[in-house]
Amino acid sequence: QVHLRESGGGEVQPGGSLTVSCKASGINFSLNTMTWHRQAPGKEREWVASITSGSTPDYVDSVKGRFTISRDNVRRTVSLQMNSLEPEDTAVYYCNTMLRGTNFWGRGIQVTVSS
């Protein structure tokens, strides 16, 4: 019954900004840690950011200072604001949460950083 759906992807130039969002259903959203992962072509899926039920964020070192994760428990959404984007950020971005030991994923959304 858990459903996650990303939105807001697209293509931007290096140095630009983009925000991806994820809307969740089927979970008690306010109690769940939410995460963003990404997967570039030919690469393994990589954890990017997480935010706890208490809104404590964490990030992979490569995006610290550039990305900001946030959540809205009323709208049941988690967002990732991405600034100063680099070509290396190009990937499919996935929303994720865990419920009773099982990972749930969104479909993924493409983010392309190119001139």
RAGIWO-V889756 format. One record per residue. N is the residue number from 1. SS is DSSP state (h for helix, s for strand, l for the rest). BURIAL is I if it has 9 or more other ideal C-beta (glycine too) atoms within 8 Angstrom, else O. D_CENTER is the distance of its C-alpha to the mean C-alpha in Angstrom with 2 decimals. Layout:
BEGIN
n:N ss:SS burial:BURIAL d_center:D_CENTER
n:N ss:SS burial:BURIAL d_center:D_CENTER
END
This chain:
BEGIN
n:1 ss:l burial:O d_center:20.30
n:2 ss:l burial:I d_center:16.61
n:3 ss:s burial:O d_center:14.67
n:4 ss:s burial:I d_center:11.02
n:5 ss:s burial:I d_center:10.61
n:6 ss:s burial:I d_center:8.18
n:7 ss:s burial:I d_center:9.97
n:8 ss:l burial:I d_center:10.63
n:9 ss:l burial:I d_center:10.49
n:10 ss:s burial:O d_center:13.74
n:11 ss:s burial:O d_center:15.92
n:12 ss:s burial:I d_center:16.74
n:13 ss:l burial:O d_center:19.32
n:14 ss:l burial:I d_center:18.98
n:15 ss:l burial:O d_center:18.73
n:16 ss:l burial:O d_center:17.12
n:17 ss:l burial:I d_center:14.16
n:18 ss:s burial:I d_center:11.51
n:19 ss:s burial:I d_center:9.05
n:20 ss:s burial:I d_center:6.57
n:21 ss:s burial:I d_center:6.96
n:22 ss:s burial:I d_center:7.32
n:23 ss:s burial:I d_center:10.88
n:24 ss:s burial:I d_center:12.31
n:25 ss:s burial:O d_center:15.94
n:26 ss:l burial:O d_center:18.30
n:27 ss:l burial:I d_center:17.28
n:28 ss:l burial:O d_center:18.54
n:29 ss:h burial:O d_center:15.28
n:30 ss:h burial:O d_center:16.72
n:31 ss:h burial:O d_center:17.56
n:32 ss:l burial:I d_center:14.37
n:33 ss:l burial:I d_center:11.99
n:34 ss:s burial:I d_center:8.38
n:35 ss:s burial:I d_center:5.92
n:36 ss:s burial:I d_center:3.03
n:37 ss:s burial:I d_center:5.80
n:38 ss:s burial:I d_center:7.59
n:39 ss:s burial:I d_center:11.22
n:40 ss:l burial:I d_center:13.80
n:41 ss:l burial:O d_center:17.20
n:42 ss:l burial:O d_center:19.43
n:43 ss:l burial:O d_center:17.02
n:44 ss:l burial:O d_center:15.72
n:45 ss:l burial:O d_center:12.19
n:46 ss:s burial:I d_center:10.83
n:47 ss:s burial:I d_center:8.89
n:48 ss:s burial:I d_center:7.11
n:49 ss:s burial:I d_center:6.67
n:50 ss:s burial:I d_center:7.96
n:51 ss:s burial:I d_center:9.98
n:52 ss:l burial:O d_center:13.25
n:53 ss:l burial:O d_center:15.39
n:54 ss:l burial:O d_center:17.24
n:55 ss:l burial:O d_center:14.36
n:56 ss:l burial:O d_center:14.77
n:57 ss:s burial:I d_center:11.89
n:58 ss:s burial:O d_center:11.76
n:59 ss:s burial:I d_center:10.61
n:60 ss:l burial:I d_center:11.86
n:61 ss:h burial:O d_center:15.01
n:62 ss:h burial:O d_center:14.37
n:63 ss:h burial:I d_center:11.89
n:64 ss:l burial:O d_center:13.75
n:65 ss:l burial:O d_center:15.44
n:66 ss:l burial:O d_center:13.38
n:67 ss:s burial:I d_center:9.84
n:68 ss:s burial:O d_center:9.72
n:69 ss:s burial:I d_center:7.56
n:70 ss:s burial:I d_center:9.68
n:71 ss:s burial:I d_center:10.78
n:72 ss:s burial:I d_center:13.70
n:73 ss:l burial:O d_center:15.67
n:74 ss:l burial:O d_center:18.13
n:75 ss:l burial:O d_center:15.97
n:76 ss:l burial:I d_center:13.87
n:77 ss:s burial:I d_center:10.58
n:78 ss:s burial:I d_center:7.49
n:79 ss:s burial:I d_center:6.43
n:80 ss:s burial:I d_center:5.32
n:81 ss:s burial:I d_center:8.78
n:82 ss:s burial:I d_center:9.69
n:83 ss:l burial:O d_center:13.43
n:84 ss:l burial:O d_center:16.07
n:85 ss:l burial:I d_center:14.29
n:86 ss:l burial:O d_center:16.19
n:87 ss:h burial:O d_center:17.08
n:88 ss:h burial:O d_center:15.68
n:89 ss:h burial:I d_center:12.10
n:90 ss:l burial:I d_center:12.98
n:91 ss:s burial:I d_center:11.16
n:92 ss:s burial:I d_center:9.71
n:93 ss:s burial:I d_center:5.94
n:94 ss:s burial:I d_center:5.70
n:95 ss:s burial:I d_center:4.97
n:96 ss:s burial:I d_center:7.67
n:97 ss:s burial:I d_center:10.53
n:98 ss:s burial:I d_center:14.08
n:99 ss:s burial:I d_center:17.27
n:100 ss:l burial:O d_center:20.66
n:101 ss:l burial:O d_center:19.65
n:102 ss:s burial:O d_center:17.94
n:103 ss:s burial:O d_center:14.38
n:104 ss:s burial:I d_center:12.97
n:105 ss:s burial:I d_center:10.54
n:106 ss:l burial:I d_center:9.76
n:107 ss:l burial:O d_center:11.63
n:108 ss:l burial:I d_center:9.11
n:109 ss:s burial:I d_center:9.38
n:110 ss:s burial:O d_center:11.24
n:111 ss:s burial:I d_center:10.88
n:112 ss:s burial:O d_center:14.34
n:113 ss:s burial:I d_center:15.89
n:114 ss:l burial:O d_center:19.62
n:115 ss:l burial:O d_center:22.90
END
